[in-house]
């Protein structure tokens, strides 16, 4: 979500639940958690990266280059 006063894009204020009924939903939770971990590290270091850079930080987990994009979109809006 964009905040014009800060001229910044921030994480949206929402909640989501993921059932752990199958391996695919568990995998989505792991990917979301990893993306949040990477975003936190980047914020602490005050650096910017692309979604492509996020993909290459953990290729085995993400498997396809669109996965970080999908996860970032669900997190950031």
GULUM-315787 format. One record per atom (N, C-alpha, C, O): x, z, y negated. Coordinates in steps of 0.2 Angstrom, whole numbers, padded with zeros to 4 digits. Each point is the difference from the previous one (the first is absolute). Layout:
! GULUM-315787
<rec east="X" up="Z" north="Y"/>
...
! end
This chain:
! GULUM-315787
<rec east="0004" up="0000" north="0006"/>
<rec east="-0004" up="0000" north="-0006"/>
<rec east="0005" up="0000" north="-0006"/>
<rec east="0004" up="0004" north="0000"/>
<rec east="-0006" up="-0008" north="-0005"/>
<rec east="0004" up="-0001" north="-0006"/>
<rec east="-0003" up="0005" north="-0005"/>
<rec east="-0006" up="0000" north="-0002"/>
<rec east="0011" up="0004" north="-0001"/>
<rec east="-0002" up="0004" north="-0006"/>
<rec east="0004" up="-0002" north="-0006"/>
<rec east="0006" up="0000" north="-0001"/>
<rec east="-0010" up="-0003" north="-0004"/>
<rec east="0002" up="-0004" north="-0006"/>
<rec east="0004" up="0005" north="-0004"/>
<rec east="0005" up="-0002" north="-0003"/>
<rec east="-0007" up="0009" north="0002"/>
<rec east="0003" up="0004" north="-0004"/>
<rec east="0008" up="0001" north="0002"/>
<rec east="0004" up="0002" north="-0004"/>
<rec east="-0003" up="-0002" north="0011"/>
<rec east="0007" up="0001" north="0002"/>
<rec east="0003" up="-0007" north="0002"/>
<rec east="0006" up="0000" north="0001"/>
<rec east="-0010" up="-0005" north="-0002"/>
<rec east="0003" up="-0007" north="0002"/>
<rec east="0003" up="0001" north="0007"/>
<rec east="0006" up="-0003" north="0001"/>
<rec east="-0010" up="0005" north="0004"/>
<rec east="0003" up="0001" north="0006"/>
<rec east="-0006" up="0000" north="0005"/>
<rec east="-0006" up="0001" north="-0001"/>
<rec east="0008" up="-0003" north="0007"/>
<rec east="-0004" up="-0001" north="0006"/>
<rec east="0001" up="0007" north="0004"/>
<rec east="0006" up="0001" north="0002"/>
<rec east="-0011" up="0002" north="0000"/>
<rec east="0000" up="0006" north="0004"/>
<rec east="-0004" up="0000" north="0006"/>
<rec east="-0004" up="-0004" north="0001"/>
<rec east="0005" up="0009" north="0003"/>
<rec east="-0004" up="0000" north="0007"/>
<rec east="-0007" up="0002" north="-0002"/>
<rec east="-0001" up="0004" north="-0005"/>
<rec east="-0003" up="-0007" north="0008"/>
<rec east="-0007" up="0001" north="-0001"/>
<rec east="-0002" up="0007" north="0003"/>
<rec east="0003" up="0003" north="0004"/>
<rec east="-0009" up="0000" north="-0007"/>
<rec east="-0002" up="0007" north="0002"/>
<rec east="-0005" up="-0001" north="0005"/>
<rec east="-0006" up="-0001" north="-0002"/>
<rec east="0007" up="0000" north="0008"/>
<rec east="-0005" up="0000" north="0006"/>
<rec east="0003" up="0003" north="0006"/>
<rec east="0006" up="0002" north="0001"/>
<rec east="-0011" up="-0001" north="0004"/>
<rec east="0002" up="0003" north="0006"/>
<rec east="-0002" up="-0005" north="0005"/>
<rec east="-0005" up="-0004" north="0000"/>
<rec east="0008" up="0004" north="0006"/>
<rec east="-0002" up="-0004" north="0006"/>
<rec east="0002" up="0004" north="0006"/>
<rec east="0004" up="0004" north="0000"/>
<rec east="-0008" up="-0005" north="0005"/>
<rec east="0001" up="0003" north="0006"/>
<rec east="0001" up="-0005" north="0006"/>
<rec east="-0003" up="-0006" north="0000"/>
<rec east="0007" up="0007" north="0004"/>
<rec east="0002" up="-0004" north="0006"/>
<rec east="-0001" up="0004" north="0006"/>
<rec east="0003" up="0005" north="0002"/>
<rec east="-0008" up="-0008" north="0003"/>
<rec east="-0001" up="0003" north="0006"/>
<rec east="0006" up="-0001" north="0005"/>
<rec east="0003" up="-0006" north="-0001"/>
<rec east="-0001" up="0010" north="0005"/>
<rec east="0006" up="-0001" north="0005"/>
<rec east="-0003" up="-0002" north="0007"/>
<rec east="0002" up="0003" north="0004"/>
<rec east="-0007" up="-0007" north="-0004"/>
<rec east="-0003" up="-0002" north="0006"/>
<rec east="0004" up="-0005" north="0004"/>
<rec east="-0001" up="-0001" north="0006"/>
<rec east="0005" up="-0003" north="-0009"/>
<rec east="0004" up="-0005" north="0003"/>
<rec east="0007" up="-0001" north="-0003"/>
<rec east="0001" up="0003" north="-0005"/>
<rec east="0003" up="-0006" north="0009"/>
<rec east="0007" up="-0001" north="-0003"/>
<rec east="0000" up="-0004" north="-0006"/>
<rec east="0005" up="0001" north="-0004"/>
<rec east="-0010" up="-0006" north="0003"/>
<rec east="0001" up="-0004" north="-0006"/>
<rec east="-0002" up="0004" north="-0006"/>
<rec east="0003" up="-0001" north="-0005"/>
<rec east="-0007" up="0006" north="0005"/>
<rec east="-0002" up="0004" north="-0006"/>
<rec east="0006" up="0005" north="-0001"/>
<rec east="0001" up="0002" north="-0005"/>
<rec east="0002" up="0001" north="0011"/>
<rec east="0006" up="0004" north="-0001"/>
<rec east="0006" up="-0004" north="-0003"/>
<rec east="0003" up="0003" north="-0005"/>
<rec east="-0003" up="-0009" north="0006"/>
<rec east="0006" up="-0004" north="-0002"/>
<rec east="-0001" up="-0001" north="-0008"/>
<rec east="0004" up="0000" north="-0004"/>
<rec east="-0011" up="-0001" north="0002"/>
<rec east="-0001" up="-0001" north="-0007"/>
<rec east="0001" up="0006" north="-0004"/>
<rec east="0003" up="0000" north="-0006"/>
<rec east="-0004" up="0006" north="0009"/>
<rec east="0002" up="0006" north="-0003"/>
<rec east="0007" up="0001" north="-0001"/>
<rec east="0003" up="0003" north="-0005"/>
<rec east="0001" up="-0005" north="0010"/>
<rec east="0007" up="0001" north="0000"/>
<rec east="0003" up="-0005" north="-0006"/>
<rec east="0004" up="0002" north="-0003"/>
<rec east="-0007" up="-0008" north="0003"/>
<rec east="0003" up="-0005" north="-0005"/>
<rec east="-0002" up="0003" north="-0007"/>
<rec east="0004" up="0000" north="-0005"/>
<rec east="-0010" up="0002" north="0004"/>
<rec east="-0002" up="0003" north="-0006"/>
<rec east="0004" up="0006" north="-0002"/>
<rec east="0003" up="0001" north="-0006"/>
<rec east="-0001" up="0003" north="0010"/>
<rec east="0004" up="0006" north="-0001"/>
<rec east="0007" up="-0002" north="-0002"/>
<rec east="0003" up="0003" north="-0004"/>
<rec east="0000" up="-0008" north="0008"/>
<rec east="0007" up="-0003" north="-0002"/>
<rec east="0000" up="-0003" north="-0007"/>
<rec east="0005" up="0001" north="-0003"/>
<rec east="-0010" up="-0005" north="0001"/>
<rec east="-0001" up="-0003" north="-0006"/>
<rec east="0000" up="0006" north="-0006"/>
<rec east="0004" up="-0001" north="-0005"/>
<rec east="-0008" up="0006" north="0006"/>
<rec east="0000" up="0005" north="-0004"/>
<rec east="0007" up="0004" north="-0001"/>
<rec east="0002" up="0002" north="-0005"/>
<rec east="0001" up="-0001" north="0011"/>
<rec east="0007" up="0003" north="0000"/>
<rec east="0005" up="-0005" north="-0004"/>
<rec east="0004" up="0003" north="-0004"/>
<rec east="-0004" up="-0009" north="0005"/>
<rec east="0004" up="-0005" north="-0004"/>
<rec east="-0002" up="0000" north="-0007"/>
<rec east="0005" up="0001" north="-0005"/>
<rec east="-0011" up="-0001" north="0003"/>
<rec east="-0002" up="0001" north="-0007"/>
<rec east="0003" up="0006" north="-0003"/>
<rec east="0002" up="0000" north="-0006"/>
<rec east="-0003" up="0006" north="0009"/>
<rec east="0002" up="0006" north="-0002"/>
<rec east="0008" up="0000" north="-0002"/>
<rec east="0002" up="0002" north="-0005"/>
<rec east="0002" up="-0005" north="0010"/>
<rec east="0007" up="0000" north="-0001"/>
<rec east="0002" up="-0005" north="-0006"/>
<rec east="0004" up="0002" north="-0004"/>
<rec east="-0008" up="-0007" north="0003"/>
<rec east="0001" up="-0005" north="-0005"/>
<rec east="-0001" up="0004" north="-0007"/>
<rec east="0003" up="-0001" north="-0005"/>
<rec east="-0009" up="0005" north="0005"/>
<rec east="-0001" up="0003" north="-0006"/>
<rec east="0005" up="0005" north="-0002"/>
<rec east="0002" up="0001" north="-0006"/>
<rec east="0000" up="0003" north="0011"/>
<rec east="0006" up="0005" north="-0001"/>
<rec east="0006" up="-0003" north="-0003"/>
<rec east="0003" up="0002" north="-0004"/>
<rec east="-0001" up="-0008" north="0007"/>
<rec east="0006" up="-0004" north="-0002"/>
<rec east="-0001" up="-0004" north="-0007"/>
<rec east="0004" up="-0003" north="-0002"/>
<rec east="-0011" up="0003" north="0000"/>
<rec east="-0002" up="-0004" north="-0005"/>
<rec east="0003" up="-0008" north="0000"/>
<rec east="0002" up="-0002" north="-0005"/>
<rec east="-0004" up="-0001" north="0011"/>
<rec east="0002" up="-0007" north="0000"/>
<rec east="-0006" up="-0004" north="0002"/>
<rec east="-0005" up="0003" north="0003"/>
<rec east="0005" up="-0009" north="-0004"/>
<rec east="-0005" up="-0005" north="0002"/>
<rec east="0002" up="-0004" north="0006"/>
<rec east="0006" up="-0002" north="0000"/>
<rec east="-0011" up="0000" north="0004"/>
<rec east="0002" up="-0005" north="0005"/>
<rec east="-0007" up="-0004" north="0001"/>
<rec east="-0005" up="0002" north="-0002"/>
<rec east="0006" up="-0007" north="0006"/>
<rec east="-0005" up="-0005" north="0001"/>
<rec east="-0003" up="0002" north="0007"/>
<rec east="0003" up="0004" north="0004"/>
<rec east="-0009" up="-0006" north="-0002"/>
<rec east="-0003" up="0001" north="0006"/>
<rec east="0004" up="-0003" north="0006"/>
<rec east="0000" up="0003" north="0005"/>
<rec east="0003" up="-0008" north="-0007"/>
<rec east="0005" up="-0003" north="0005"/>
<rec east="0006" up="0005" north="0002"/>
<rec east="0002" up="0001" north="0005"/>
<rec east="0000" up="0002" north="-0010"/>
<rec east="0006" up="0005" north="0001"/>
<rec east="-0003" up="0006" north="0004"/>
<rec east="0004" up="0002" north="0004"/>
<rec east="-0010" up="0000" north="-0005"/>
<rec east="-0003" up="0005" north="0004"/>
<rec east="0000" up="-0002" north="0008"/>
<rec east="0001" up="0004" north="0004"/>
<rec east="-0003" up="-0010" north="-0003"/>
<rec east="0000" up="-0003" north="0006"/>
<rec east="0007" up="0000" north="0004"/>
<rec east="0000" up="0003" north="0006"/>
<rec east="0005" up="-0004" north="-0010"/>
<rec east="0006" up="0000" north="0003"/>
<rec east="0003" up="0007" north="0001"/>
<rec east="0006" up="0000" north="0003"/>
<rec east="-0009" up="0005" north="-0005"/>
<rec east="0003" up="0006" north="0001"/>
<rec east="-0002" up="0003" north="0007"/>
<rec east="0003" up="0004" north="0003"/>
<rec east="-0008" up="-0007" north="0000"/>
<rec east="-0002" up="0002" north="0007"/>
<rec east="-0004" up="-0006" north="0003"/>
<rec east="-0006" up="0000" north="0002"/>
<rec east="0010" up="-0005" north="0000"/>
<rec east="-0003" up="-0006" north="0003"/>
<rec east="-0003" up="0001" north="0007"/>
<rec east="-0005" up="-0002" north="0001"/>
<rec east="0008" up="0007" north="0003"/>
<rec east="-0003" up="0001" north="0006"/>
<rec east="-0007" up="0003" north="-0001"/>
<rec east="-0004" up="-0001" north="0004"/>
<rec east="0003" up="0006" north="-0008"/>
<rec east="-0006" up="0003" north="-0001"/>
<rec east="-0006" up="-0005" north="-0003"/>
<rec east="-0005" up="-0001" north="0003"/>
<rec east="0007" up="-0003" north="-0008"/>
<rec east="-0004" up="-0004" north="-0004"/>
<rec east="-0002" up="-0007" north="0004"/>
<rec east="-0005" up="-0002" north="0000"/>
<rec east="0010" up="0000" north="0004"/>
<rec east="-0001" up="-0006" north="0005"/>
<rec east="-0001" up="-0007" north="-0004"/>
<rec east="0004" up="-0004" north="0001"/>
<rec east="-0009" up="0004" north="-0005"/>
<rec east="-0001" up="-0006" north="-0004"/>
<rec east="0000" up="0002" north="-0008"/>
<rec east="-0001" up="0005" north="-0002"/>
<rec east="0004" up="-0010" north="-0002"/>
<rec east="0001" up="0001" north="-0007"/>
<rec east="-0006" up="0002" north="-0004"/>
<rec east="0001" up="0002" north="-0005"/>
<rec east="-0007" up="-0004" north="0008"/>
<rec east="-0006" up="0002" north="-0004"/>
<rec east="-0002" up="0007" north="0001"/>
<rec east="-0004" up="0002" north="-0004"/>
<rec east="0006" up="0001" north="0009"/>
<rec east="-0002" up="0007" north="0001"/>
<rec east="0001" up="0005" north="-0006"/>
<rec east="-0004" up="0004" north="-0002"/>
<rec east="0010" up="-0004" north="-0001"/>
<rec east="0001" up="0004" north="-0006"/>
<rec east="-0005" up="-0002" north="-0006"/>
<rec east="-0002" up="0005" north="-0004"/>
<rec east="0001" up="-0011" north="0003"/>
<rec east="-0005" up="-0002" north="-0005"/>
<rec east="-0007" up="0002" north="0001"/>
<rec east="-0003" up="0003" north="-0004"/>
<rec east="0001" up="-0003" north="0010"/>
<rec east="-0007" up="0002" north="0002"/>
<rec east="0000" up="0008" north="-0001"/>
<rec east="-0005" up="0002" north="-0003"/>
<rec east="0010" up="0001" north="0005"/>
<rec east="0000" up="0008" north="0000"/>
<rec east="0001" up="0002" north="-0008"/>
<rec east="-0004" up="0004" north="-0002"/>
<rec east="0008" up="-0008" north="-0002"/>
<rec east="0001" up="0002" north="-0007"/>
<rec east="-0007" up="-0001" north="-0003"/>
<rec east="-0002" up="0003" north="-0005"/>
<rec east="-0001" up="-0009" north="0007"/>
<rec east="-0007" up="-0001" north="-0004"/>
<rec east="-0005" up="0005" north="0002"/>
<rec east="-0004" up="0002" north="-0004"/>
<rec east="0004" up="0001" north="0010"/>
<rec east="-0005" up="0005" north="0002"/>
<rec east="0002" up="0006" north="-0004"/>
<rec east="-0005" up="0004" north="-0001"/>
<rec east="0011" up="-0002" north="0000"/>
<rec east="0002" up="0006" north="-0003"/>
<rec east="-0001" up="-0001" north="-0008"/>
<rec east="-0002" up="0005" north="-0003"/>
<rec east="0005" up="-0010" north="0000"/>
<rec east="0000" up="-0001" north="-0007"/>
<rec east="-0006" up="-0003" north="-0003"/>
<rec east="-0001" up="0000" north="-0006"/>
<rec east="-0003" up="-0003" north="0010"/>
<rec east="-0006" up="-0003" north="-0003"/>
<rec east="0000" up="-0007" north="-0001"/>
<rec east="-0005" up="-0003" north="-0002"/>
! end
